């Protein structure tokens, strides 16, 4: 066990000595200049669209409402309906 620790420390020291002083980082990788620059808005923001905005995409929002109903039904089937008397 002691030999393994010595080898590990020697390997870490060799890595530290040989590592490049300015490592290459891709722009969208962690540590890159563009990492997490583009955020994806959460799905619930579509619920706050104005009806005139939603009217521009009727097929999408009709399918979305159907999927929301299916998700609620699936959730209630799996976990049961929430108790209205229970408050957090």
Secondary structure, 3 states (H helix, E strand, C coil): CHHHHHHHHHHHHHHHHHCCCCCCCCCCCCCCCCCCCCCCCCHHHHHHCCHHHHHCCHHHHHHHHHHHHHHHHHHHHHHCCCCCCCCC
